[in-house]
């Protein structure tokens, strides 16, 4: 049994958190024993964590209280990990600190972002860059993330690229859901529905879509994600907040719009929507262009007027030209969950095998 301990900032709603749950579950199915340590309280963890071994030890800013940190330090030693895998900046830093004194300290880092705002995250990035010199590898989920962090003090010789994996069983085309959900949301069968999925945060661009809907009153816009229920919008916009079964929305929509201001590495919503057969319009941030390929549309600017013009153009020409390639097939071929899990498993097996023969 190969013990893998993941150290993550949290296990609640979020794309990075969902990827962690998928990875841990997949590793368990391959004979590993994953344990997830959350550094924040989890009153509403993602359902995907329910069947996984999790340990919640909330820390305040920094290392938290000495008592809580000592408890966490003891827990790590009790688990006797073969690998400690940090997850996101805070998880990476704590993983490196908690591994001090372990023999051997096999620590891996995982960075899930690209061009993060240095005014907000600069300190964490710089500290993570220093710590990366002592990790076995820093794993990125995007080419954009690797390129950005090369100039941020990271040890580039141990960079690894493992793109996100999409659960194509959970996210798949379900035509029967389309009419049911559209009816429940008050839409007619012929309405053109544009979907935006992201939590309300500066790095995301809900304001772009909210401005775009004013220019396109003939379309229905749906906004889903944490805190979006508080948005004020006109009658052709439905703000849902957190939606438990997001695959329903992908199946009910005609187009996904993904606009990010900064920080995106591998936008999960793009891959999930594509796995449901939904075409995507995204701005050129992170690895969005590489994920979409020839199956969707890239908008050169997050400007609301440009986005709205392209939405109109997409719907206007759909009946006159050949549609882009099948988005689901691209996910199945290039970004499957199985491929992601197997890449991590190979990396861990190699690390442990190298240790045996040293």
C-alpha positions as CSV (number, residue, x, y, z in Angstrom):
1,X,0.0,0.0,0.0
2,X,1.4,3.4,-1.0
3,X,0.3,6.2,1.3
4,X,-0.3,9.5,-0.4
5,X,-1.2,12.5,1.8
6,X,-2.7,15.6,0.1
7,X,-2.5,18.9,1.8
8,X,-5.1,21.4,0.5
9,X,-6.5,24.8,1.5
10,X,-10.0,23.3,1.5
11,X,-12.5,20.7,0.2
12,X,-15.5,22.9,-0.6
13,X,-16.8,24.2,-3.9
14,X,-14.2,24.9,-6.5
15,X,-12.6,23.4,-9.7
16,X,-9.2,22.7,-8.0
17,X,-11.0,20.9,-5.2
18,X,-13.1,18.8,-7.5
19,X,-9.9,17.8,-9.4
20,X,-8.3,16.7,-6.1
21,X,-11.3,14.5,-5.3
22,X,-11.2,12.9,-8.8
23,X,-7.4,12.3,-8.4
24,X,-7.6,10.8,-4.9
25,X,-10.5,8.5,-6.0
26,X,-8.6,7.4,-9.1
27,X,-5.4,6.7,-7.1
28,X,-7.4,4.7,-4.6
29,X,-8.8,2.5,-7.4
30,X,-5.2,1.9,-8.5
31,X,-4.0,0.6,-5.1
32,X,-2.8,3.8,-3.5
33,X,-4.1,4.9,-0.1
34,X,-4.9,8.6,-0.3
35,X,-5.6,10.8,2.7
36,X,-6.7,14.4,2.3
37,X,-5.9,17.0,4.9
38,X,-7.9,20.2,4.6
39,X,-6.4,23.4,6.2
40,X,-9.8,25.1,6.5
41,X,-13.2,24.1,8.0
42,X,-15.5,22.2,5.7
43,X,-19.1,22.7,6.7
44,X,-20.2,21.9,3.1
45,X,-17.6,19.7,1.5
46,X,-18.0,18.7,-2.1
47,X,-20.0,15.4,-2.4
48,X,-17.0,13.9,-4.2
49,X,-15.1,13.8,-0.9
50,X,-17.7,11.8,1.0
51,X,-16.1,8.4,0.3
52,X,-12.5,9.6,0.7
53,X,-10.4,9.6,3.8
54,X,-10.3,13.2,4.9
55,X,-8.9,15.0,7.9
56,X,-9.9,18.6,8.7
57,X,-7.5,20.7,10.7
58,X,-8.4,24.4,10.3
59,X,-5.5,26.8,10.6
60,X,-5.7,30.6,10.9
61,X,-3.5,32.8,8.8
62,X,0.1,31.5,8.6
63,X,0.6,28.3,10.5
64,X,-2.3,28.9,12.9
65,X,-2.1,28.3,16.6
66,X,0.9,26.3,17.9
67,X,-1.6,23.7,19.3
68,X,-3.3,23.2,16.0
69,X,-0.1,23.0,14.1
70,X,1.4,20.5,16.4
71,X,-1.8,18.4,16.1
72,X,-1.4,18.5,12.3
73,X,2.3,17.7,12.5
74,X,1.6,14.6,14.6
75,X,-1.2,13.5,12.2
76,X,1.3,13.6,9.3
77,X,3.7,11.3,11.1
78,X,0.9,9.0,12.2
79,X,-0.1,8.5,8.5
80,X,3.5,7.5,7.6
81,X,3.2,8.9,4.0
82,X,5.3,7.7,1.1
83,X,4.4,10.9,-0.7
84,X,3.1,14.3,0.5
85,X,1.4,16.2,-2.2
86,X,0.7,19.9,-1.8
87,X,-2.3,21.3,-3.6
88,X,-2.3,25.0,-4.5
89,X,0.0,27.6,-3.0
90,X,-1.1,27.3,0.7
91,X,-1.1,23.5,0.5
92,X,2.3,23.4,-1.1
93,X,3.8,25.6,1.6
94,X,2.3,23.6,4.4
95,X,3.3,20.3,2.8
96,X,6.9,21.4,2.7
97,X,6.9,22.5,6.3
98,X,5.1,19.4,7.6
99,X,7.6,17.2,5.8
100,X,10.6,18.5,7.6
101,X,12.2,15.6,9.5
102,X,10.5,12.9,7.6
103,X,12.8,10.4,5.9
104,X,12.7,10.7,3.0
105,X,10.8,13.9,2.6
106,X,9.1,13.1,-0.7
107,X,7.2,16.3,-1.3
108,X,5.4,17.3,-4.5
109,X,3.8,20.6,-5.3
110,X,0.8,21.3,-7.5
111,X,0.1,24.7,-9.0
112,X,-3.4,25.3,-10.4
113,X,-3.1,28.8,-11.7
114,X,-1.3,31.0,-14.3
115,X,-1.0,34.8,-14.3
116,X,-2.1,35.5,-10.8
117,X,-2.5,39.0,-9.5
118,X,0.7,39.7,-7.7
119,X,-0.9,42.4,-5.5
120,X,-3.1,39.8,-4.0
121,X,-1.0,36.6,-4.2
122,X,2.5,37.9,-4.6
123,X,3.7,36.8,-1.2
124,X,2.4,33.3,-1.5
125,X,3.9,32.9,-5.0
126,X,7.3,34.1,-3.8
127,X,7.3,31.7,-0.8
128,X,6.1,28.9,-3.0
129,X,8.9,29.6,-5.4
130,X,11.5,29.3,-2.7
131,X,9.9,26.1,-1.4
132,X,9.8,24.6,-4.9
133,X,13.6,24.2,-4.8
134,X,13.1,21.5,-2.1
135,X,10.2,19.6,-3.7
136,X,10.6,16.5,-5.9
137,X,8.5,18.1,-8.6
138,X,6.2,21.0,-9.2
139,X,3.2,19.8,-11.2
140,X,1.2,22.3,-13.3
141,X,-2.2,21.7,-14.9
142,X,-1.5,24.2,-17.7
143,X,1.3,25.4,-20.1
144,X,0.3,28.9,-19.2
145,X,0.9,28.2,-15.5
146,X,4.4,26.8,-16.2
147,X,5.3,29.8,-18.4
148,X,4.1,32.3,-15.8
149,X,5.9,30.7,-12.8
150,X,9.2,30.3,-14.7
151,X,9.8,34.0,-13.9
152,X,8.6,33.9,-10.3
153,X,11.5,32.3,-8.6
154,X,10.5,28.7,-9.1
155,X,12.9,25.8,-9.6
156,X,12.2,25.1,-13.2
157,X,14.2,21.9,-13.6
158,X,11.6,19.8,-11.8
159,X,8.5,21.2,-13.6
160,X,5.9,18.6,-14.7
161,X,2.8,19.2,-16.8
162,X,-0.3,17.1,-16.1
163,X,-3.5,18.7,-17.5
164,X,-6.8,18.4,-15.6
165,X,-9.0,15.4,-16.2
166,X,-12.7,15.6,-16.9
167,X,-15.1,13.1,-15.5
168,X,-16.8,12.1,-18.8
169,X,-19.3,9.8,-17.0
170,X,-20.7,12.7,-14.9
171,X,-20.4,15.2,-17.6
172,X,-22.0,13.8,-20.7
173,X,-24.8,14.7,-23.2
174,X,-28.3,14.1,-21.8
175,X,-30.9,15.4,-24.3
176,X,-33.8,14.4,-22.0
177,X,-32.6,17.0,-19.4
178,X,-32.6,19.9,-21.8
179,X,-36.3,20.5,-22.2
180,X,-37.1,19.6,-18.5
181,X,-34.6,22.1,-17.1
182,X,-35.3,24.8,-19.6
183,X,-39.0,24.5,-18.7
184,X,-38.2,24.7,-15.0
185,X,-36.1,27.9,-15.6
186,X,-39.0,29.5,-17.6
187,X,-37.4,29.2,-21.0
188,X,-39.2,28.3,-24.2
189,X,-37.8,25.5,-26.4
190,X,-36.6,27.9,-29.0
191,X,-34.8,30.3,-26.7
192,X,-31.1,30.8,-27.2
193,X,-29.5,30.2,-23.8
194,X,-26.0,31.5,-23.0
195,X,-24.4,30.0,-19.8
196,X,-21.7,31.5,-17.6
197,X,-20.3,29.4,-14.7
198,X,-17.9,30.8,-12.1
199,X,-17.9,32.0,-8.5
200,X,-18.1,35.7,-8.0
201,X,-14.5,36.8,-7.7
202,X,-12.1,39.5,-9.2
203,X,-10.3,36.9,-11.3
204,X,-13.5,35.9,-13.1
205,X,-15.5,38.1,-15.4
206,X,-19.2,38.1,-14.6
207,X,-19.4,41.8,-15.2
208,X,-18.5,41.2,-18.8
209,X,-21.4,38.9,-19.4
210,X,-23.7,41.2,-17.4
211,X,-22.8,44.0,-19.7
212,X,-23.0,41.8,-22.8
213,X,-26.6,40.8,-22.0
214,X,-27.7,44.4,-22.3
215,X,-26.5,44.4,-26.0
216,X,-28.2,41.0,-26.7
217,X,-31.7,41.3,-25.1
218,X,-33.0,38.6,-27.5
219,X,-31.0,35.8,-25.8
220,X,-31.4,34.3,-22.3
221,X,-28.4,34.4,-20.0
222,X,-27.8,32.1,-17.1
223,X,-25.2,32.8,-14.4
224,X,-24.3,30.1,-11.9
225,X,-21.6,29.9,-9.2
226,X,-21.0,30.9,-5.6
227,X,-22.4,34.3,-4.7
228,X,-23.8,35.0,-8.2
229,X,-27.4,34.9,-6.8
230,X,-26.6,38.4,-5.4
231,X,-26.0,39.9,-8.8
232,X,-28.5,42.5,-10.0
233,X,-29.5,42.0,-13.6
234,X,-32.3,42.6,-16.1
235,X,-35.1,40.2,-16.9
236,X,-33.2,38.2,-19.5
237,X,-30.6,37.1,-17.0
238,X,-31.2,34.3,-14.4
239,X,-28.7,34.3,-11.5
240,X,-28.7,30.9,-9.8
241,X,-25.9,30.9,-7.3
242,X,-24.4,27.5,-6.5
243,X,-26.1,24.8,-8.7
244,X,-25.7,21.3,-7.4
245,X,-25.9,19.4,-10.6
246,X,-24.0,21.7,-13.0
247,X,-24.1,19.1,-15.8
248,X,-27.8,19.9,-16.1
249,X,-27.0,23.5,-17.0
250,X,-24.5,22.5,-19.6
251,X,-27.1,20.3,-21.2
252,X,-29.7,23.0,-21.1
253,X,-27.6,25.7,-22.7
254,X,-26.7,26.5,-26.3
255,X,-23.3,28.2,-25.6
256,X,-20.9,28.5,-22.7
257,X,-19.1,31.8,-22.3
258,X,-15.9,31.7,-20.2
259,X,-14.3,35.1,-19.5
260,X,-11.5,35.4,-17.0
261,X,-9.5,38.5,-16.0
262,X,-6.4,36.7,-14.8
263,X,-5.2,33.6,-13.0
264,X,-6.7,30.8,-15.0
265,X,-4.6,27.7,-15.7
266,X,-7.0,25.0,-16.9
267,X,-10.6,26.3,-16.6
268,X,-12.5,23.2,-15.6
269,X,-15.9,24.6,-16.7
270,X,-14.6,24.6,-20.3
271,X,-13.7,20.9,-20.2
272,X,-16.9,20.0,-18.4
273,X,-19.1,21.9,-20.8
274,X,-17.3,20.3,-23.8
275,X,-17.7,16.9,-22.3
276,X,-21.5,17.5,-22.3
277,X,-21.3,18.4,-26.0
278,X,-21.6,22.2,-25.5
279,X,-19.6,24.6,-27.6
280,X,-17.6,27.3,-25.8
281,X,-16.6,30.9,-26.4
282,X,-13.7,31.9,-24.2
283,X,-11.1,34.6,-24.0
284,X,-7.5,33.7,-24.6
285,X,-6.3,33.2,-21.0
286,X,-4.6,30.2,-19.4
287,X,-4.8,27.1,-21.6
288,X,-8.3,27.9,-22.9
289,X,-7.2,28.0,-26.5
290,X,-5.4,24.6,-26.2
291,X,-8.4,22.9,-24.5
292,X,-10.9,24.2,-27.0
293,X,-8.8,23.5,-30.1
294,X,-11.0,23.5,-33.2
295,X,-14.2,22.7,-31.3
296,X,-15.3,26.3,-30.3
297,X,-14.5,30.0,-30.3
298,X,-11.8,32.3,-28.9
299,X,-12.6,35.9,-28.2
300,X,-9.6,38.1,-28.4
301,X,-10.8,40.6,-25.8
302,X,-12.9,40.4,-22.6
303,X,-14.6,43.7,-23.7
304,X,-18.3,43.3,-23.3
305,X,-19.1,44.8,-26.7
306,X,-16.8,42.4,-28.5
307,X,-18.1,39.4,-26.6
308,X,-21.7,40.3,-27.4
309,X,-20.9,40.8,-31.1
310,X,-19.3,37.3,-31.2
311,X,-22.2,35.7,-29.4
312,X,-24.5,37.2,-32.0
313,X,-22.2,36.0,-34.8
314,X,-22.1,32.5,-33.5
315,X,-25.8,32.1,-33.3
316,X,-26.3,33.9,-36.7
317,X,-24.0,31.6,-38.7
318,X,-24.9,28.3,-37.1
319,X,-27.5,27.5,-39.7
320,X,-25.3,28.6,-42.6
321,X,-21.9,27.0,-41.9
322,X,-20.4,23.8,-40.7
323,X,-20.3,23.6,-36.9
324,X,-17.0,23.3,-35.1
325,X,-15.6,19.8,-34.4
326,X,-17.2,17.6,-31.7
327,X,-16.2,19.1,-28.3
328,X,-16.9,15.9,-26.3
329,X,-14.6,13.8,-28.6
330,X,-11.8,16.2,-27.9
331,X,-12.2,15.8,-24.1
332,X,-12.3,12.0,-24.4
333,X,-9.2,12.0,-26.5
334,X,-7.0,14.6,-24.8
335,X,-8.3,15.4,-21.3
336,X,-9.8,12.3,-19.7
337,X,-9.8,11.8,-16.0
338,X,-8.1,8.4,-16.5
339,X,-5.2,10.1,-18.3
340,X,-4.7,12.6,-15.4
341,X,-4.8,10.0,-12.7
342,X,-2.5,7.6,-14.5
343,X,0.1,10.4,-15.0
344,X,0.2,11.1,-11.3
345,X,0.3,7.4,-10.5
346,X,3.3,6.9,-12.8
347,X,5.1,9.9,-11.2
348,X,4.6,8.5,-7.7
349,X,5.5,4.9,-8.7
350,X,8.7,6.2,-10.3
351,X,9.6,8.2,-7.2
352,X,9.2,5.2,-4.9
353,X,11.0,2.9,-7.3
354,X,13.9,5.2,-7.6
355,X,14.2,5.3,-3.8
356,X,14.2,1.5,-3.5
357,X,17.2,1.2,-5.9
358,X,19.2,4.1,-4.4
